[in-house]
Amino acid sequence: MCGIVGFTGEHQAAPILLDGLSKLEYRGYDSAGIAIRDGSADAEIIKAKGRLKVLAEKTNDGESVKGTCGIGHTRWATHGGVTDVNAHPHRVGKVVLIHNGIIENYRQIVTEYGLADQLVSETDSEVVAALLNKFYEGDPVKAIKKTVKVLSGAFALCIMFQDIPDTIYAIRNVSPMVATSCERGSVIASDLTALIEFS
């Protein structure tokens, strides 16, 4: 089962995301990744197949990736093999997204909305990012509502939009997600275990 962690606040996000993801390792996974925003700069995405320590080594335990807003994910492959490309987060246009669950109608969505030429992975999750990007015209909530009306299946989504810094959007259907806010910032995760230090 995949794991989700998101953080936005006054502290560096990458070490917080890596720590949160480490608390979700018990769920099982085959790859991991983070996307970090530093103000209005584009998100920096780092992904790695294998254990979380590979991602930690790539980022010097998060110290080499600067920014106070980000999302992180551990993936258990369902659609597509275990590769860096198939690992989350996925970026399509102005959308960066992580996803837990299974989108049952993703092939139909690709055909109906002409998304094939925008996809580089084999995942149903990237299809959601492409659909969101297609619908996005500056209003994230409107685009998210329009997107989820099309989706069939279980999902928990954390989303960042290129032109809206320091903000993470989230929505769920069946798949769990919990969130909290404290002096350090706001945190969202797929399991309470990742939020313990923020309670």
N, C-alpha and C positions, 0 to 999 in steps of 0.2 A: 504494500500500500504506500502511495506517495506521501511526502511530507511537504508542508507549506510553512514558511515564516516570512513575515513582512515587518519592516520597521521604518518609521519616520519620526524625526525629533531633532535634538541638539547634539547627539553623539554620533560618532562614526558608525555607519550601519553594517559594514561588512563583518567585523568581528562579532557583532550581536547576531547576525544571521547565521554565521557558521556555528556559533555556540548553540543557537536554537535548533538548527538542523542536527547537531550532534545528539541532542536530547530526543530526536525522533528516529534515530538509527534503528531502534528496536523494531520499527515497522517494516524494515526490509527495503532495499533499494539497489539499483545497479549503476546509477550516475547521479551527479549533483551539479547545481549551478546557481549563480547569483547574478542579479542586475542591480547596479548601484547608480543613483543619480547624485551629481554634485551641483546643486543649484539648478540653473537652466541648461546645463550641458546635457548632451545626449547620454542615455544610460550606457554604462560600460558593462558588458556581459562576459562572464567567464564561466565555462562549463567543462566538465571532465567526467568521463566514464570511470567506473570503479568506485572505490571507497571515498568517503568524504575527505580523508587525509590527502588525497590527490589534489582536490580543489583547494584545501588549506595550503598545501605546498605551492600551488600555482599563484596564490595570492599573498604569500608570506603571512599566513594566519589572518588574512583580511587587511593587513597593515598597508599593502601596496595599492589598495583600491580605495580612493577617497570619495566621500559623499555621505550625507546624513539621511538618505531615503533609499530604500531598496527592498527587493524581494528575493527569496531563496527557495530552492526546491530540491528534494530528493525524489528520483523517479524509479518506479518499478515498471519495466517495459510492458506495455499492452499492444499498442499499435506501433510497429517499427522496432528495429533491433536496438541493441545497446551500443550507441555511438555518441560522440560529442555533439553531432548535429541534432540528433533526436532528443538529447537532454534539454531540460528547460533551464532558463526562460527562453521563450521564442519572441523574436521581433519581426513584425511586418509593418512597414510604413511608420506611423506615429505610435504604434501600440507595442508594448512589451508585456508579456503575459506568462503566468504559470497556472497550471491546471491539475487538479485531482479529479479522478472519475473517468468515465467513458462516455464519449459522444457517439451515440448509436447511429446517427444519420449523417456522419461527417462526409461520406462519399457523395451522398445526394447533395449536400451543401456545396461541395467543390464544383459539381456539375451545374447546379442551378444558378450559382452566383459567379461562375467563371473564374474560379480562384486558382486553378492549377498552375498557372505561370508565376504565381507569387510564392509558391511553396518550395522549400528546400529540404524539409524533413519528411519522414514517413508517418508523422503523428497526427492524431485527431486534434490534439491541442493547438497545433499551429494553424489548423483550419479555423478554429475559433478566433485566433488573433487576426487572421486575414479577413474574416467576416466583420469583426469589430472595426478594423481599419477601413473597410469598404463603407460601413455605415457612419463612421465618425466624421462629423462636420463641425467640430468645435464644442459640442455638448456631450460630455462623457456619459452622463446618466441616460440621455436619450439614446445614444448608440448602444449602451449596455442593455437597456430594456428591449430595443429592437432586436438585438442579437439573441438574447435568451429566449425570446418568443420562437425563434427558429430551431433552437437546440432540442434534441431528444436525448434523454439519458441523465446520468448523475454528474454533477460538477460542483467544484468549488474553484472560483477564479479570483486571482489577485492581478490587478492591471495597473500599469503606469502609462500615461500619455505623454508624448514627447514635449508638448507645449504647456503642460501643467506640472511644474516642479513641486517637489516636497509633498506629493499627494499620491496615495494608493487607493484604488477603488476595488471593492470586493463584492461578490455575490455568490450565493450557493443554492443548490437544489439537491437535497438528500445528503451529499458529501458534507462532512462536518467542517466547521470553522468557528473559531472563538477569537475575541479581541479584547484588549484592555488599553487604558491610558494611565500614565503616571507622570511624574516630574521629568523622567528621562525621555519620554516620548510616547508614541502609540504603537502597539504591537498587535499583529494578527497571526494566527497559526492554525494548523489543522488539528492540534491537540493541546490540551491544557499543560501538558508536560513542558512545552517550550516557553510557557509564560510564567513559570513558577517564580523566577527572580524578579518579575515585574509586579507581582501581587502585593 
